[in-house]
Amino acid sequence: MGIEKISTVALGTNGPQVGVQGLGCMGMSEFYGDTDEAAARDALDAALEAGVTLFDTADTYGSGANEEFLAPFVNAHRDEITLATKFAIVRKADDPQYRGIRNDRAYLRQAVEDSLRRLGVEVIDLYYMHRRDPQVPLAESVGAMAELVAEGKVKHLGLSEVTGEELREAHAVHPIAALQSEWSIFSRDVERSAVPAAAELGVAFVPYSPLGRGFLTGAFTDASQDLSSGDFRRFQPRFTGDNAKANAALLEPIRRVAAAHGATLGQIALAWVQQQAEGHELAVVPIPGTRKRTRVLENTAATRIKLSEAELAALEPIAGKVAGDRYPDMSFTSAARE
């Protein structure tokens, strides 16, 4: 018996038709410890078999290594998938901790050429501005991105971690297909302005970290003790020390809902974020990341779970009780500009 495929949805008013869940590929190259390359490639195949068609990467993941890793898969299935990548986060080879932001036209034009080369493609389906540099006028950046569409190098434009006001400003310059920002049972700041603006404009929402970087699965309690030295979550405020202890207690309502459905905690977390599409009247395509076939199938099965009004109400208060920020430095997020 074959793998049951997920349903599809239009990625916003102006976007392509994609599976209702995508796959975040970042962890295949960096941030979550060592990767078994064969297992990761098997996970890509499993995702496609399950109807996942939106595959998400960025030029900063592994400093280009993630795009290169995906290239053989992308080119083997070019007509079946929607390929998303991003520009804007600048790194330095001699300073692994450095992160800069560039939105200027000159940088963008070099970045897109580099991504096209690493991916081995002639056109990028969805090209995101990964982070916003408030020092560069948004109209200037989006105007430069629009040039790439006119030149046939990019099909659709996306933004990541922008406010509702910024999304409206960008959309007035060129149609934005998707907004990608963190959104989960633990992280709901996007509902203040970004989600309403996306719904109003017909822009799809692509939640990253819909599993709270794994914390919502119950896979670990304190990142500093439970995860490998190469795992960036060891330095995330929510997942260490007293914050981790407090946040672990918030998983209990999710456990109760999961038990009622015979599901995992992660599946309930994903079902919750998928169901926000109805409550907010917009397309929602989360991109949970994994490097394992079994997790891909677990995650995609969550698209078929329907939470009741009572269950949604039980999960509603959780975000307001979460201890710690999403990042050690919140200055690069939309929340810092609201």
C-alpha positions in Angstrom: 0.0 0.0 0.0 1.4 3.4 -1.0 1.9 6.5 1.2 -1.3 8.6 1.6 -0.8 11.9 0.0 -1.6 15.2 1.7 -4.0 17.7 0.2 -3.0 20.8 -1.8 -3.6 24.5 -1.4 -2.7 27.6 -3.4 0.3 29.4 -2.0 -1.6 32.7 -1.8 -3.7 34.4 -4.4 -0.8 34.7 -6.8 1.2 31.6 -5.8 1.6 28.1 -7.1 -0.4 25.0 -5.9 1.5 23.2 -3.2 1.1 20.4 -0.7 -0.6 21.8 2.5 2.6 21.0 4.4 6.1 21.7 3.2 9.6 20.6 4.3 12.2 22.7 6.0 15.6 21.5 4.9 17.9 23.7 7.1 18.7 21.0 9.6 20.1 18.7 6.9 23.2 20.9 6.7 23.5 22.7 10.0 22.3 23.7 13.5 20.9 20.4 14.8 24.1 18.3 15.1 25.5 15.8 12.7 23.4 14.6 9.7 23.2 11.1 8.2 23.2 12.2 4.5 21.6 9.0 3.2 18.8 9.2 5.7 18.3 12.9 4.9 18.0 12.1 1.2 15.5 9.3 2.0 13.5 11.9 4.0 13.4 14.1 0.9 12.1 11.2 -1.2 9.5 10.3 1.5 8.2 13.9 1.6 7.7 13.9 -2.2 5.9 10.5 -2.0 3.6 11.9 0.7 2.6 14.9 -1.5 5.0 17.5 0.0 6.0 19.8 -2.9 7.3 23.0 -1.1 10.9 22.5 -0.2 12.5 25.3 1.7 16.2 26.2 2.0 18.3 29.4 2.2 21.7 30.6 1.0 22.8 31.0 4.7 22.1 27.4 5.7 25.5 25.8 5.9 26.8 28.9 4.1 25.5 27.5 0.8 26.0 23.8 1.6 22.2 23.2 2.0 21.4 24.5 -1.5 24.2 22.3 -2.9 22.9 19.3 -1.0 19.4 19.8 -2.4 20.5 20.3 -6.0 20.5 16.6 -7.1 17.0 16.1 -5.6 15.7 19.3 -7.0 16.9 18.6 -10.5 15.6 15.0 -10.4 12.1 16.2 -9.6 12.2 19.8 -11.0 8.7 19.8 -12.5 7.1 18.2 -9.3 8.3 20.6 -6.7 8.2 24.3 -5.6 11.6 25.4 -4.7 12.0 28.1 -2.1 15.3 29.8 -1.1 16.2 33.1 0.6 18.8 35.9 0.7 19.8 38.6 3.2 21.7 36.8 6.1 25.4 37.4 5.6 28.0 35.3 7.3 31.8 35.4 7.5 34.1 32.3 7.1 36.5 33.6 9.8 33.7 34.3 12.3 31.2 31.5 12.6 29.0 33.5 15.0 28.7 36.6 12.8 25.3 37.3 11.2 24.7 40.5 9.2 21.7 41.6 7.2 21.9 43.0 3.6 18.8 44.0 1.6 20.5 46.2 -1.0 20.2 45.7 -4.7 23.8 44.9 -5.4 23.9 42.2 -2.7 20.6 40.7 -3.9 21.7 40.4 -7.5 24.9 38.6 -6.5 23.0 36.4 -4.0 20.4 35.2 -6.6 23.1 34.3 -9.1 25.0 32.3 -6.4 21.8 30.4 -5.4 20.9 29.6 -9.0 24.4 28.2 -9.5 24.5 26.1 -6.3 21.0 24.7 -6.9 21.7 24.0 -10.5 18.5 25.6 -11.7 17.5 28.4 -14.1 14.7 29.8 -12.0 13.8 29.9 -8.3 10.1 29.3 -7.7 9.8 31.3 -4.5 12.5 33.8 -3.4 12.3 35.2 0.1 14.0 38.2 1.7 15.2 36.2 4.8 15.4 39.2 7.2 14.6 42.9 6.9 17.2 45.6 7.2 15.2 48.7 8.3 18.1 50.9 7.0 17.3 50.0 3.4 13.9 51.2 2.1 11.6 48.3 1.6 10.4 49.6 -1.7 14.0 49.6 -3.0 14.6 46.0 -1.9 11.2 44.6 -3.2 11.7 46.6 -6.4 15.0 44.9 -7.0 13.4 41.5 -6.2 10.7 42.4 -8.8 13.4 42.9 -11.4 14.4 39.2 -10.9 10.8 38.2 -11.7 10.8 40.3 -14.9 14.1 38.7 -15.9 12.8 35.2 -15.4 15.2 34.3 -12.6 12.5 34.1 -9.9 8.8 33.2 -10.3 7.3 34.4 -6.9 8.4 36.7 -4.1 8.3 36.1 -0.4 9.2 37.8 2.8 10.3 36.5 6.2 9.8 38.1 9.7 8.1 41.3 8.6 5.3 43.2 10.3 1.9 43.6 8.8 2.6 47.2 7.9 5.8 46.1 6.1 4.0 43.3 4.2 1.4 45.9 3.0 4.2 48.2 1.9 6.0 45.4 0.0 2.8 44.0 -1.6 2.1 47.5 -3.1 5.4 47.3 -5.0 5.0 43.8 -6.2 2.7 40.9 -5.3 4.0 38.8 -2.4 3.1 35.2 -2.6 4.1 34.1 0.9 5.2 35.4 4.3 7.4 33.0 6.3 7.7 33.6 10.1 7.7 31.6 13.3 4.2 30.4 14.3 3.3 27.7 16.7 1.4 26.9 19.9 4.4 28.5 21.6 4.9 31.5 19.3 2.0 33.6 18.3 3.3 37.2 18.1 2.7 37.1 14.3 -1.1 37.1 15.0 -0.8 40.8 16.1 -0.3 42.3 12.6 1.4 39.9 10.2 -1.4 37.2 10.0 -4.3 39.7 9.6 -2.3 41.6 6.8 -1.6 38.3 5.0 -5.2 37.3 5.1 -6.3 40.7 3.9 -3.9 40.7 1.0 -4.3 37.1 -0.1 -0.7 36.2 1.0 0.0 32.6 2.2 1.6 32.1 5.6 4.5 29.7 5.8 5.1 29.0 9.5 8.7 28.0 10.3 9.5 26.1 13.5 5.8 24.9 13.9 7.1 22.3 16.3 8.9 24.9 18.5 12.2 23.6 17.2 11.3 20.2 18.5 10.3 21.3 22.0 6.6 20.8 21.3 7.3 17.1 20.5 8.5 16.4 24.0 11.8 15.1 22.5 13.9 17.0 25.1 13.4 18.9 28.3 16.5 21.0 28.7 18.5 21.6 25.5 21.7 22.4 27.4 21.7 18.9 28.9 19.8 16.8 26.4 21.2 17.8 23.1 24.6 17.5 21.4 27.2 20.2 21.5 26.6 21.0 17.8 22.9 21.8 18.4 22.1 25.5 18.4 19.0 25.0 20.6 21.5 24.7 23.5 21.6 28.5 23.4 17.9 29.3 22.9 16.4 31.1 25.8 13.2 29.0 25.9 14.9 25.7 26.1 17.4 25.9 28.9 17.4 26.3 32.7 14.4 27.5 34.5 12.7 28.5 31.3 12.9 25.0 30.0 11.4 23.6 33.2 8.5 26.0 33.1 7.9 25.5 29.4 8.0 21.7 29.7 5.0 21.9 32.1 3.0 23.7 29.4 3.1 20.5 27.2 0.5 18.8 29.5 -2.6 20.0 27.6 -1.0 19.0 24.3 -0.4 15.5 25.8 -4.0 15.2 26.8 -5.2 16.1 23.3 -2.7 13.8 21.7 -3.9 10.9 23.9 -7.5 11.5 22.8 -6.4 11.3 19.1 -4.0 8.4 19.5 -1.4 10.9 18.1 2.0 12.3 19.0 2.5 15.7 20.6 4.2 16.8 17.4 1.2 15.9 15.3 -1.1 17.9 17.6 1.2 20.9 17.4 1.2 20.6 13.6 -2.6 20.1 13.4 -3.0 23.2 15.5 -1.0 25.4 13.2 -2.6 23.9 10.1 -6.1 24.6 11.5 -5.2 28.3 11.9 -6.0 28.5 8.2 -9.7 28.3 9.0 -9.6 30.6 12.0 -7.7 33.4 10.2 -9.0 32.7 6.6 -5.7 32.3 4.8 -3.6 29.6 3.3 -1.2 28.1 5.9 1.7 25.8 4.8 4.0 25.0 7.7 7.5 23.7 7.0 8.5 21.3 9.8 12.1 20.2 9.4 13.3 16.7 9.7 16.0 14.4 8.5 14.1 11.1 8.9 11.5 9.3 6.7 9.6 8.2 9.8 9.2 11.8 11.0 8.1 13.0 7.5 5.3 10.5 7.5 4.4 11.3 11.1 4.3 15.0 10.2 2.3 14.7 7.0 -0.3 12.4 8.8 -1.0 15.4 11.1 -2.7 17.2 8.2 -5.5 14.7 8.6 -6.1 15.4 12.3 -9.1 17.7 13.1 -9.0 19.4 16.5 -12.4 20.2 18.2 -13.3 23.6 19.4 -12.9 22.4 23.0 -9.4 21.1 22.1 -8.4 24.3 20.5 -9.7 26.2 23.5 -7.5 24.0 25.8 -4.4 24.9 23.8 -5.3 28.6 23.5 -3.6 29.9 26.7 -0.3 28.1 26.2 1.6 30.8 24.2 0.8 33.5 26.8 2.6 31.5 29.5 5.8 30.6 27.6 9.0 31.7 29.3 11.9 33.2 27.3 12.2 34.9 23.9 12.3 33.1 20.5 15.9 34.1 20.0 18.8 35.3 22.2 18.8 38.4 19.9 15.2 39.5 18.9 16.4 42.5 16.9 16.2 40.6 13.6 12.5 39.6 14.1 9.2 41.3 13.2 8.4 41.5 16.9 11.2 43.9 17.5 9.7 46.4 15.0 6.0 46.3 16.2 
